[in-house]
C-alpha cells in the first residue's frame, strides 16, 4: 500500500515541477504557484508515507 502512495506522491511532485516550469516559460505566475503547491503536497504525502514506514518496521 505504501508503495502506491509513494508513487502518487512522486507523480504529484513531477506534475508540479512540470507545471511550474511551463508557468515560468509562459510568464504565468499563477501556474508557477500552482506547480509549487503541487510539489509541496507531493513532498508532504511522501513524508507522511516515510513516517508510516518507520513505524511499520
C-alpha distance matrix in Angstrom:
0.0 3.8 5.4 5.5 6.6 8.8 10.0 11.0 12.7 14.5 15.6 16.9 18.7 20.3 21.4 22.9 24.7 26.1 27.2 28.8 30.6 32.0 33.1 35.0 36.6 37.8 38.7 36.5 35.7 33.5 31.2 31.1 30.1 27.4 26.0 26.1 24.4 21.5 21.2 21.3 18.6 16.4 17.5 16.8 13.2 12.8 14.8 12.9 9.7 12.3 13.8 10.8 10.4 14.2 14.4 11.9 14.2
3.8 0.0 3.8 5.5 5.1 6.1 8.5 9.8 10.4 12.2 14.1 15.2 16.4 18.3 19.8 20.9 22.4 24.3 25.5 26.7 28.5 30.2 31.2 32.8 34.6 36.1 36.8 34.7 33.6 31.7 29.5 29.0 28.0 25.6 24.0 23.7 22.2 19.5 18.7 18.6 16.2 13.8 14.4 13.9 10.6 9.5 11.3 9.9 6.3 8.6 10.6 8.2 7.5 11.3 12.2 10.4 12.4
5.4 3.8 0.0 3.8 5.4 5.1 6.1 8.7 9.8 10.5 12.2 14.2 15.2 16.4 18.2 19.8 20.9 22.5 24.1 25.5 26.9 28.6 30.0 31.5 33.0 34.6 35.6 33.8 33.1 31.3 28.8 28.3 27.7 25.3 23.2 23.3 22.3 19.3 18.2 18.9 16.8 13.8 14.6 15.1 11.8 10.1 12.7 12.2 8.7 10.3 13.1 11.4 9.9 13.5 15.1 13.2 14.4
5.5 5.5 3.8 0.0 3.8 5.4 4.9 6.2 8.6 9.8 10.4 12.3 14.2 15.2 16.3 18.3 19.8 21.0 22.3 24.1 25.7 26.9 28.2 30.2 31.6 32.8 33.9 31.9 31.4 29.4 26.8 26.7 26.2 23.4 21.6 22.2 20.9 17.6 17.3 18.2 15.7 12.9 14.7 15.0 11.4 10.7 13.8 13.0 10.0 12.6 15.1 13.2 12.7 16.4 17.6 15.8 17.6
6.6 5.1 5.4 3.8 0.0 3.8 5.3 5.0 6.2 8.7 9.8 10.5 12.3 14.2 15.1 16.4 18.3 19.9 20.9 22.3 24.3 25.7 26.6 28.5 30.3 31.5 32.2 30.0 29.1 27.1 24.8 24.6 23.6 21.0 19.4 19.6 18.0 15.0 14.7 15.1 12.4 9.9 11.6 11.4 7.7 7.7 10.7 9.6 7.2 10.3 12.5 11.0 11.4 14.8 16.0 14.9 17.1
8.8 6.1 5.1 5.4 3.8 0.0 3.8 5.4 4.9 6.2 8.5 9.7 10.4 12.3 14.1 15.2 16.4 18.3 19.8 20.8 22.5 24.3 25.4 26.9 28.7 30.3 31.0 29.1 28.2 26.6 24.1 23.4 22.7 20.5 18.4 18.3 17.3 14.4 13.2 13.8 11.9 8.8 9.7 10.5 7.4 5.6 9.0 9.3 6.7 8.6 11.7 11.1 10.7 13.8 15.8 15.1 16.5
10.0 8.5 6.1 4.9 5.3 3.8 0.0 3.8 5.3 5.1 6.1 8.6 9.8 10.5 12.2 14.1 15.2 16.5 18.2 19.8 21.1 22.5 24.1 25.7 27.1 28.6 29.7 28.0 27.5 25.9 23.1 22.7 22.5 20.0 17.7 18.3 17.7 14.3 13.4 14.9 13.1 9.7 11.5 13.0 10.0 8.7 12.4 12.8 10.4 12.3 15.5 14.8 14.2 17.4 19.4 18.3 19.6
11.0 9.8 8.7 6.2 5.0 5.4 3.8 0.0 3.8 5.5 5.0 6.1 8.6 9.8 10.4 12.1 14.1 15.3 16.2 18.1 19.9 21.0 22.1 24.2 25.7 26.8 27.8 25.7 25.2 23.2 20.5 20.5 20.1 17.2 15.4 16.3 15.1 11.6 11.6 13.0 10.6 7.7 10.6 11.5 8.4 8.6 12.3 12.3 10.8 13.4 16.0 15.3 15.6 18.8 20.4 19.6 21.5
12.7 10.4 9.8 8.6 6.2 4.9 5.3 3.8 0.0 3.8 5.4 5.1 6.2 8.6 9.8 10.5 12.3 14.3 15.2 16.3 18.4 20.0 20.8 22.5 24.4 25.8 26.4 24.4 23.4 21.7 19.3 18.7 18.0 15.6 13.6 13.7 12.6 9.6 8.7 9.8 7.8 4.4 6.8 8.2 5.7 5.5 9.2 9.9 9.1 11.2 13.9 14.0 14.5 17.1 19.1 19.0 20.7
14.5 12.2 10.5 9.8 8.7 6.2 5.1 5.5 3.8 0.0 3.8 5.4 5.0 6.1 8.5 9.8 10.5 12.3 14.1 15.2 16.5 18.4 19.7 21.1 22.6 24.4 25.3 23.8 23.1 21.9 19.1 18.2 18.2 16.1 13.4 13.7 13.7 10.5 8.9 11.0 10.1 6.4 8.1 10.7 9.0 7.6 11.1 12.8 11.6 12.7 16.0 16.4 16.1 18.6 21.1 20.8 21.9
15.6 14.1 12.2 10.4 9.8 8.5 6.1 5.0 5.4 3.8 0.0 3.8 5.4 5.1 6.0 8.5 9.8 10.5 12.1 14.0 15.3 16.5 18.0 19.9 21.1 22.5 23.7 22.0 21.9 20.4 17.3 17.0 17.4 14.8 12.2 13.6 13.4 9.8 9.3 12.1 10.8 7.7 10.5 12.8 10.9 10.6 14.2 15.3 14.3 16.0 19.1 19.1 19.1 21.9 24.0 23.6 25.0
16.9 15.2 14.2 12.3 10.5 9.7 8.6 6.1 5.1 5.4 3.8 0.0 3.8 5.4 5.0 6.1 8.5 9.9 10.4 12.0 14.2 15.3 16.1 18.2 19.9 21.0 21.8 19.7 19.1 17.3 14.6 14.4 14.2 11.5 9.4 10.5 9.8 6.1 6.4 8.9 7.4 5.1 8.5 10.5 9.2 9.9 13.1 14.1 14.0 16.0 18.5 18.9 19.6 22.1 24.0 24.0 25.7
18.7 16.4 15.2 14.2 12.3 10.4 9.8 8.6 6.2 5.0 5.4 3.8 0.0 3.8 5.5 5.1 6.1 8.7 9.9 10.4 12.3 14.3 15.2 16.5 18.4 20.1 20.6 19.0 18.2 17.1 14.4 13.2 13.3 11.5 8.5 8.8 9.3 6.3 4.3 7.5 7.6 4.9 6.9 9.9 9.7 9.4 12.2 14.2 14.3 15.4 18.1 19.2 19.6 21.6 24.0 24.4 25.6
20.3 18.3 16.4 15.2 14.2 12.3 10.5 9.8 8.6 6.1 5.1 5.4 3.8 0.0 3.8 5.4 5.0 6.2 8.5 9.8 10.6 12.3 14.1 15.4 16.6 18.5 19.6 18.4 18.3 17.5 14.3 13.3 14.4 12.6 9.2 10.5 11.7 8.7 7.3 10.9 11.2 8.6 10.6 13.7 13.2 12.6 15.6 17.6 17.2 18.2 21.3 22.2 22.1 24.3 26.8 26.9 27.9
21.4 19.8 18.2 16.3 15.1 14.1 12.2 10.4 9.8 8.5 6.0 5.0 5.5 3.8 0.0 3.8 5.5 5.2 6.1 8.5 9.9 10.6 12.1 14.2 15.4 16.5 17.8 16.1 16.3 15.0 11.6 11.5 12.6 10.1 7.3 9.7 10.5 7.2 7.6 11.2 10.9 9.3 12.1 14.6 14.0 14.4 17.4 18.9 18.8 20.4 23.1 23.8 24.2 26.6 28.7 28.8 30.2
22.9 20.9 19.8 18.3 16.4 15.2 14.1 12.1 10.5 9.8 8.5 6.1 5.1 5.4 3.8 0.0 3.8 5.4 5.0 6.0 8.5 9.9 10.3 12.2 14.2 15.4 15.9 14.0 13.5 12.3 9.4 8.6 9.2 7.2 3.9 5.9 7.1 4.6 4.8 8.4 9.0 8.3 10.5 13.0 13.4 14.0 16.4 18.1 18.8 20.1 22.5 23.6 24.4 26.3 28.5 29.1 30.5
24.7 22.4 20.9 19.8 18.3 16.4 15.2 14.1 12.3 10.5 9.8 8.5 6.1 5.0 5.5 3.8 0.0 3.8 5.5 5.1 6.2 8.7 9.8 10.7 12.4 14.4 15.1 14.2 13.8 13.7 10.7 8.9 10.5 9.7 5.9 7.0 9.6 8.0 6.5 10.1 11.7 10.4 11.6 14.8 15.5 15.2 17.5 19.8 20.3 21.0 23.7 25.1 25.4 27.1 29.7 30.3 31.3
26.1 24.3 22.5 21.0 19.9 18.3 16.5 15.3 14.3 12.3 10.5 9.9 8.7 6.2 5.2 5.4 3.8 0.0 3.8 5.4 5.1 6.2 8.5 9.9 10.6 12.4 13.9 13.1 13.8 13.6 10.0 9.3 11.7 10.5 7.1 9.7 12.0 10.0 9.7 13.4 14.4 13.1 14.9 17.9 18.1 18.1 20.7 22.8 22.9 23.9 26.7 27.8 28.0 30.1 32.6 32.8 33.9
27.2 25.5 24.1 22.3 20.9 19.8 18.2 16.2 15.2 14.1 12.1 10.4 9.9 8.5 6.1 5.0 5.5 3.8 0.0 3.8 5.5 5.2 6.0 8.6 9.9 10.7 11.7 10.1 10.7 10.0 6.4 6.4 8.8 7.3 4.7 8.2 10.0 8.6 9.5 12.8 13.6 13.3 15.5 17.9 18.3 19.0 21.4 23.2 23.8 25.1 27.5 28.6 29.3 31.3 33.6 34.0 35.4
28.8 26.7 25.5 24.1 22.3 20.8 19.8 18.1 16.3 15.2 14.0 12.0 10.4 9.8 8.5 6.0 5.1 5.4 3.8 0.0 3.8 5.5 5.0 6.2 8.7 10.1 10.2 9.1 8.8 9.2 6.3 4.1 6.9 7.1 4.3 6.2 9.2 9.1 9.0 11.8 13.7 13.7 15.0 17.5 18.7 19.2 21.1 23.2 24.2 25.1 27.3 28.9 29.6 31.2 33.6 34.4 35.7
30.6 28.5 26.9 25.7 24.3 22.5 21.1 19.9 18.4 16.5 15.3 14.2 12.3 10.6 9.9 8.5 6.2 5.1 5.5 3.8 0.0 3.8 5.4 5.2 6.3 8.8 9.7 10.0 10.6 11.8 8.9 7.0 10.4 10.8 8.0 9.7 12.9 12.4 11.8 14.9 16.9 16.3 17.4 20.4 21.4 21.3 23.4 25.8 26.4 27.1 29.6 31.2 31.5 33.1 35.8 36.4 37.4
32.0 30.2 28.6 26.9 25.7 24.3 22.5 21.0 20.0 18.4 16.5 15.3 14.3 12.3 10.6 9.9 8.7 6.2 5.2 5.5 3.8 0.0 3.8 5.4 5.1 6.2 8.2 8.1 10.1 10.9 7.7 7.4 11.1 10.9 9.0 11.7 14.3 13.6 14.0 17.1 18.5 18.2 19.9 22.6 23.2 23.6 25.9 27.9 28.5 29.6 32.1 33.4 33.8 35.7 38.2 38.7 39.8
33.1 31.2 30.0 28.2 26.6 25.4 24.1 22.1 20.8 19.7 18.0 16.1 15.2 14.1 12.1 10.3 9.8 8.5 6.0 5.0 5.4 3.8 0.0 3.8 5.5 5.4 5.7 4.7 6.3 7.4 4.9 4.5 8.2 8.9 8.0 10.3 12.7 13.0 13.8 16.3 17.9 18.3 19.8 22.1 23.2 24.0 25.9 27.8 28.9 30.0 32.2 33.6 34.5 36.2 38.4 39.2 40.6
35.0 32.8 31.5 30.2 28.5 26.9 25.7 24.2 22.5 21.1 19.9 18.2 16.5 15.4 14.2 12.2 10.7 9.9 8.6 6.2 5.2 5.4 3.8 0.0 3.8 5.6 5.0 6.3 7.1 9.6 8.0 6.1 9.6 11.4 10.0 11.2 14.4 15.0 15.0 17.3 19.6 19.8 20.7 23.3 24.8 25.1 26.8 29.1 30.2 30.9 33.1 34.9 35.5 36.9 39.4 40.4 41.5
36.6 34.6 33.0 31.6 30.3 28.7 27.1 25.7 24.4 22.6 21.1 19.9 18.4 16.6 15.4 14.2 12.4 10.6 9.9 8.7 6.3 5.1 5.5 3.8 0.0 3.8 5.5 7.8 10.0 12.3 10.3 9.3 13.1 14.2 12.7 14.5 17.5 17.6 17.6 20.4 22.4 22.2 23.4 26.1 27.3 27.5 29.4 31.8 32.6 33.3 35.7 37.3 37.7 39.3 41.9 42.6 43.6
37.8 36.1 34.6 32.8 31.5 30.3 28.6 26.8 25.8 24.4 22.5 21.0 20.1 18.5 16.5 15.4 14.4 12.4 10.7 10.1 8.8 6.2 5.4 5.6 3.8 0.0 3.8 5.6 8.9 10.8 9.3 9.6 13.1 14.0 13.3 15.5 18.0 18.3 19.1 21.6 23.2 23.5 25.1 27.5 28.5 29.2 31.2 33.2 34.1 35.1 37.4 38.9 39.6 41.3 43.7 44.4 45.6
38.7 36.8 35.6 33.9 32.2 31.0 29.7 27.8 26.4 25.3 23.7 21.8 20.6 19.6 17.8 15.9 15.1 13.9 11.7 10.2 9.7 8.2 5.7 5.0 5.5 3.8 0.0 3.8 6.1 9.0 8.7 8.4 11.4 13.2 13.1 14.6 17.0 18.1 18.8 20.8 22.8 23.5 24.7 26.8 28.4 29.2 30.8 32.8 34.1 35.0 37.0 38.7 39.7 41.1 43.4 44.4 45.7
36.5 34.7 33.8 31.9 30.0 29.1 28.0 25.7 24.4 23.8 22.0 19.7 19.0 18.4 16.1 14.0 14.2 13.1 10.1 9.1 10.0 8.1 4.7 6.3 7.8 5.6 3.8 0.0 3.8 5.5 5.5 6.4 8.8 10.1 10.9 12.7 14.5 15.6 17.0 18.8 20.3 21.5 22.9 24.7 26.1 27.3 29.0 30.6 32.1 33.3 35.2 36.7 37.8 39.4 41.5 42.5 44.1
35.7 33.6 33.1 31.4 29.1 28.2 27.5 25.2 23.4 23.1 21.9 19.1 18.2 18.3 16.3 13.5 13.8 13.8 10.7 8.8 10.6 10.1 6.3 7.1 10.0 8.9 6.1 3.8 0.0 3.8 5.5 5.0 6.1 8.6 9.8 10.6 12.3 14.2 15.4 16.5 18.4 20.0 21.0 22.6 24.4 25.7 26.9 28.6 30.4 31.5 33.0 34.8 36.2 37.5 39.5 40.7 42.3
33.5 31.7 31.3 29.4 27.1 26.6 25.9 23.2 21.7 21.9 20.4 17.3 17.1 17.5 15.0 12.3 13.7 13.6 10.0 9.2 11.8 10.9 7.4 9.6 12.3 10.8 9.0 5.5 3.8 0.0 3.8 5.4 5.1 6.1 8.6 9.9 10.5 12.3 14.3 15.2 16.4 18.3 19.9 21.0 22.5 24.3 25.6 26.9 28.7 30.2 31.6 33.0 34.6 36.1 37.9 39.0 40.9
31.2 29.5 28.8 26.8 24.8 24.1 23.1 20.5 19.3 19.1 17.3 14.6 14.4 14.3 11.6 9.4 10.7 10.0 6.4 6.3 8.9 7.7 4.9 8.0 10.3 9.3 8.7 5.5 5.5 3.8 0.0 3.8 5.4 5.0 6.1 8.6 9.7 10.4 12.3 14.2 15.2 16.4 18.3 19.9 20.9 22.4 24.2 25.6 27.0 28.5 30.3 31.6 32.9 34.6 36.5 37.4 39.2
31.1 29.0 28.3 26.7 24.6 23.4 22.7 20.5 18.7 18.2 17.0 14.4 13.2 13.3 11.5 8.6 8.9 9.3 6.4 4.1 7.0 7.4 4.5 6.1 9.3 9.6 8.4 6.4 5.0 5.4 3.8 0.0 3.8 5.5 5.1 6.3 8.7 10.0 10.7 12.5 14.4 15.5 16.6 18.5 20.1 21.2 22.7 24.5 26.0 27.1 28.9 30.5 31.7 33.1 35.3 36.4 37.8
30.1 28.0 27.7 26.2 23.6 22.7 22.5 20.1 18.0 18.2 17.4 14.2 13.3 14.4 12.6 9.2 10.5 11.7 8.8 6.9 10.4 11.1 8.2 9.6 13.1 13.1 11.4 8.8 6.1 5.1 5.4 3.8 0.0 3.8 5.3 5.1 6.2 8.6 9.9 10.5 12.4 14.2 15.2 16.5 18.4 19.9 21.0 22.5 24.5 25.6 27.0 28.7 30.2 31.5 33.4 34.7 36.4
27.4 25.6 25.3 23.4 21.0 20.5 20.0 17.2 15.6 16.1 14.8 11.5 11.5 12.6 10.1 7.2 9.7 10.5 7.3 7.1 10.8 10.9 8.9 11.4 14.2 14.0 13.2 10.1 8.6 6.1 5.0 5.5 3.8 0.0 3.8 5.4 5.0 6.1 8.6 9.8 10.5 12.3 14.1 15.2 16.4 18.3 19.8 21.0 22.7 24.3 25.8 27.0 28.6 30.3 32.0 33.0 34.9
26.0 24.0 23.2 21.6 19.4 18.4 17.7 15.4 13.6 13.4 12.2 9.4 8.5 9.2 7.3 3.9 5.9 7.1 4.7 4.3 8.0 9.0 8.0 10.0 12.7 13.3 13.1 10.9 9.8 8.6 6.1 5.1 5.3 3.8 0.0 3.8 5.4 5.1 6.3 8.7 9.9 10.6 12.3 14.3 15.4 16.5 18.4 20.0 21.3 22.6 24.5 25.9 27.0 28.7 30.7 31.6 33.2
26.1 23.7 23.3 22.2 19.6 18.3 18.3 16.3 13.7 13.7 13.6 10.5 8.8 10.5 9.7 5.9 7.0 9.7 8.2 6.2 9.7 11.7 10.3 11.2 14.5 15.5 14.6 12.7 10.6 9.9 8.6 6.3 5.1 5.4 3.8 0.0 3.8 5.5 5.1 6.2 8.7 9.9 10.5 12.3 14.3 15.2 16.4 18.4 20.1 21.0 22.6 24.4 25.7 26.9 29.0 30.3 31.8
24.4 22.2 22.3 20.9 18.0 17.3 17.7 15.1 12.6 13.7 13.4 9.8 9.3 11.7 10.5 7.1 9.6 12.0 10.0 9.2 12.9 14.3 12.7 14.4 17.5 18.0 17.0 14.5 12.3 10.5 9.7 8.7 6.2 5.0 5.4 3.8 0.0 3.8 5.4 5.0 6.2 8.6 9.7 10.5 12.3 14.1 15.2 16.5 18.5 19.9 21.1 22.7 24.3 25.7 27.4 28.7 30.6
21.5 19.5 19.3 17.6 15.0 14.4 14.3 11.6 9.6 10.5 9.8 6.1 6.3 8.7 7.2 4.6 8.0 10.0 8.6 9.1 12.4 13.6 13.0 15.0 17.6 18.3 18.1 15.6 14.2 12.3 10.4 10.0 8.6 6.1 5.1 5.5 3.8 0.0 3.8 5.4 5.1 6.2 8.6 9.9 10.6 12.2 14.2 15.3 16.7 18.4 20.1 21.2 22.6 24.4 26.2 27.0 28.9
21.2 18.7 18.2 17.3 14.7 13.2 13.4 11.6 8.7 8.9 9.3 6.4 4.3 7.3 7.6 4.8 6.5 9.7 9.5 9.0 11.8 14.0 13.8 15.0 17.6 19.1 18.8 17.0 15.4 14.3 12.3 10.7 9.9 8.6 6.3 5.1 5.4 3.8 0.0 3.8 5.4 5.0 6.1 8.6 9.8 10.4 12.2 14.2 15.4 16.4 18.4 20.0 20.9 22.5 24.7 25.7 27.1
21.3 18.6 18.9 18.2 15.1 13.8 14.9 13.0 9.8 11.0 12.1 8.9 7.5 10.9 11.2 8.4 10.1 13.4 12.8 11.8 14.9 17.1 16.3 17.3 20.4 21.6 20.8 18.8 16.5 15.2 14.2 12.5 10.5 9.8 8.7 6.2 5.0 5.4 3.8 0.0 3.8 5.4 5.0 6.1 8.6 9.8 10.4 12.2 14.3 15.2 16.5 18.4 19.9 21.0 22.9 24.4 26.0
18.6 16.2 16.8 15.7 12.4 11.9 13.1 10.6 7.8 10.1 10.8 7.4 7.6 11.2 10.9 9.0 11.7 14.4 13.6 13.7 16.9 18.5 17.9 19.6 22.4 23.2 22.8 20.3 18.4 16.4 15.2 14.4 12.4 10.5 9.9 8.7 6.2 5.1 5.4 3.8 0.0 3.8 5.4 5.1 6.1 8.5 9.8 10.5 12.4 14.2 15.4 16.6 18.4 20.0 21.5 22.6 24.7
16.4 13.8 13.8 12.9 9.9 8.8 9.7 7.7 4.4 6.4 7.7 5.1 4.9 8.6 9.3 8.3 10.4 13.1 13.3 13.7 16.3 18.2 18.3 19.8 22.2 23.5 23.5 21.5 20.0 18.3 16.4 15.5 14.2 12.3 10.6 9.9 8.6 6.2 5.0 5.4 3.8 0.0 3.8 5.4 5.1 6.1 8.6 9.8 10.7 12.3 14.3 15.4 16.5 18.4 20.3 21.0 22.8
17.5 14.4 14.6 14.7 11.6 9.7 11.5 10.6 6.8 8.1 10.5 8.5 6.9 10.6 12.1 10.5 11.6 14.9 15.5 15.0 17.4 19.9 19.8 20.7 23.4 25.1 24.7 22.9 21.0 19.9 18.3 16.6 15.2 14.1 12.3 10.5 9.7 8.6 6.1 5.0 5.4 3.8 0.0 3.8 5.5 5.1 6.1 8.6 10.0 10.5 12.4 14.3 15.2 16.5 18.7 20.0 21.3
16.8 13.9 15.1 15.0 11.4 10.5 13.0 11.5 8.2 10.7 12.8 10.5 9.9 13.7 14.6 13.0 14.8 17.9 17.9 17.5 20.4 22.6 22.1 23.3 26.1 27.5 26.8 24.7 22.6 21.0 19.9 18.5 16.5 15.2 14.3 12.3 10.5 9.9 8.6 6.1 5.1 5.4 3.8 0.0 3.8 5.4 5.1 6.1 8.7 9.8 10.6 12.4 14.2 15.3 16.9 18.5 20.3
13.2 10.6 11.8 11.4 7.7 7.4 10.0 8.4 5.7 9.0 10.9 9.2 9.7 13.2 14.0 13.4 15.5 18.1 18.3 18.7 21.4 23.2 23.2 24.8 27.3 28.5 28.4 26.1 24.4 22.5 20.9 20.1 18.4 16.4 15.4 14.3 12.3 10.6 9.8 8.6 6.1 5.1 5.5 3.8 0.0 3.8 5.5 5.1 6.3 8.7 10.0 10.7 12.4 14.4 15.8 16.6 18.7
12.8 9.5 10.1 10.7 7.7 5.6 8.7 8.6 5.5 7.6 10.6 9.9 9.4 12.6 14.4 14.0 15.2 18.1 19.0 19.2 21.3 23.6 24.0 25.1 27.5 29.2 29.2 27.3 25.7 24.3 22.4 21.2 19.9 18.3 16.5 15.2 14.1 12.2 10.4 9.8 8.5 6.1 5.1 5.4 3.8 0.0 3.8 5.4 5.2 6.3 8.8 9.9 10.5 12.4 14.6 15.3 16.7
14.8 11.3 12.7 13.8 10.7 9.0 12.4 12.3 9.2 11.1 14.2 13.1 12.2 15.6 17.4 16.4 17.5 20.7 21.4 21.1 23.4 25.9 25.9 26.8 29.4 31.2 30.8 29.0 26.9 25.6 24.2 22.7 21.0 19.8 18.4 16.4 15.2 14.2 12.2 10.4 9.8 8.6 6.1 5.1 5.5 3.8 0.0 3.8 5.4 5.0 6.3 8.7 9.8 10.6 12.7 14.3 15.7
12.9 9.9 12.2 13.0 9.6 9.3 12.8 12.3 9.9 12.8 15.3 14.1 14.2 17.6 18.9 18.1 19.8 22.8 23.2 23.2 25.8 27.9 27.8 29.1 31.8 33.2 32.8 30.6 28.6 26.9 25.6 24.5 22.5 21.0 20.0 18.4 16.5 15.3 14.2 12.2 10.5 9.8 8.6 6.1 5.1 5.4 3.8 0.0 3.8 5.4 5.2 6.3 8.7 10.0 11.0 12.5 14.7
9.7 6.3 8.7 10.0 7.2 6.7 10.4 10.8 9.1 11.6 14.3 14.0 14.3 17.2 18.8 18.8 20.3 22.9 23.8 24.2 26.4 28.5 28.9 30.2 32.6 34.1 34.1 32.1 30.4 28.7 27.0 26.0 24.5 22.7 21.3 20.1 18.5 16.7 15.4 14.3 12.4 10.7 10.0 8.7 6.3 5.2 5.4 3.8 0.0 3.8 5.4 4.9 6.1 8.6 10.0 10.4 12.4
12.3 8.6 10.3 12.6 10.3 8.6 12.3 13.4 11.2 12.7 16.0 16.0 15.4 18.2 20.4 20.1 21.0 23.9 25.1 25.1 27.1 29.6 30.0 30.9 33.3 35.1 35.0 33.3 31.5 30.2 28.5 27.1 25.6 24.3 22.6 21.0 19.9 18.4 16.4 15.2 14.2 12.3 10.5 9.8 8.7 6.3 5.0 5.4 3.8 0.0 3.8 5.4 5.0 6.2 8.8 9.8 10.8
13.8 10.6 13.1 15.1 12.5 11.7 15.5 16.0 13.9 16.0 19.1 18.5 18.1 21.3 23.1 22.5 23.7 26.7 27.5 27.3 29.6 32.1 32.2 33.1 35.7 37.4 37.0 35.2 33.0 31.6 30.3 28.9 27.0 25.8 24.5 22.6 21.1 20.1 18.4 16.5 15.4 14.3 12.4 10.6 10.0 8.8 6.3 5.2 5.4 3.8 0.0 3.8 5.4 5.1 6.5 8.7 10.3
10.8 8.2 11.4 13.2 11.0 11.1 14.8 15.3 14.0 16.4 19.1 18.9 19.2 22.2 23.8 23.6 25.1 27.8 28.6 28.9 31.2 33.4 33.6 34.9 37.3 38.9 38.7 36.7 34.8 33.0 31.6 30.5 28.7 27.0 25.9 24.4 22.7 21.2 20.0 18.4 16.6 15.4 14.3 12.4 10.7 9.9 8.7 6.3 4.9 5.4 3.8 0.0 3.8 5.4 5.3 6.2 8.9
10.4 7.5 9.9 12.7 11.4 10.7 14.2 15.6 14.5 16.1 19.1 19.6 19.6 22.1 24.2 24.4 25.4 28.0 29.3 29.6 31.5 33.8 34.5 35.5 37.7 39.6 39.7 37.8 36.2 34.6 32.9 31.7 30.2 28.6 27.0 25.7 24.3 22.6 20.9 19.9 18.4 16.5 15.2 14.2 12.4 10.5 9.8 8.7 6.1 5.0 5.4 3.8 0.0 3.8 5.5 5.0 6.4
14.2 11.3 13.5 16.4 14.8 13.8 17.4 18.8 17.1 18.6 21.9 22.1 21.6 24.3 26.6 26.3 27.1 30.1 31.3 31.2 33.1 35.7 36.2 36.9 39.3 41.3 41.1 39.4 37.5 36.1 34.6 33.1 31.5 30.3 28.7 26.9 25.7 24.4 22.5 21.0 20.0 18.4 16.5 15.3 14.4 12.4 10.6 10.0 8.6 6.2 5.1 5.4 3.8 0.0 3.8 5.5 5.6
14.4 12.2 15.1 17.6 16.0 15.8 19.4 20.4 19.1 21.1 24.0 24.0 24.0 26.8 28.7 28.5 29.7 32.6 33.6 33.6 35.8 38.2 38.4 39.4 41.9 43.7 43.4 41.5 39.5 37.9 36.5 35.3 33.4 32.0 30.7 29.0 27.4 26.2 24.7 22.9 21.5 20.3 18.7 16.9 15.8 14.6 12.7 11.0 10.0 8.8 6.5 5.3 5.5 3.8 0.0 3.8 5.5
11.9 10.4 13.2 15.8 14.9 15.1 18.3 19.6 19.0 20.8 23.6 24.0 24.4 26.9 28.8 29.1 30.3 32.8 34.0 34.4 36.4 38.7 39.2 40.4 42.6 44.4 44.4 42.5 40.7 39.0 37.4 36.4 34.7 33.0 31.6 30.3 28.7 27.0 25.7 24.4 22.6 21.0 20.0 18.5 16.6 15.3 14.3 12.5 10.4 9.8 8.7 6.2 5.0 5.5 3.8 0.0 3.8
14.2 12.4 14.4 17.6 17.1 16.5 19.6 21.5 20.7 21.9 25.0 25.7 25.6 27.9 30.2 30.5 31.3 33.9 35.4 35.7 37.4 39.8 40.6 41.5 43.6 45.6 45.7 44.1 42.3 40.9 39.2 37.8 36.4 34.9 33.2 31.8 30.6 28.9 27.1 26.0 24.7 22.8 21.3 20.3 18.7 16.7 15.7 14.7 12.4 10.8 10.3 8.9 6.4 5.6 5.5 3.8 0.0
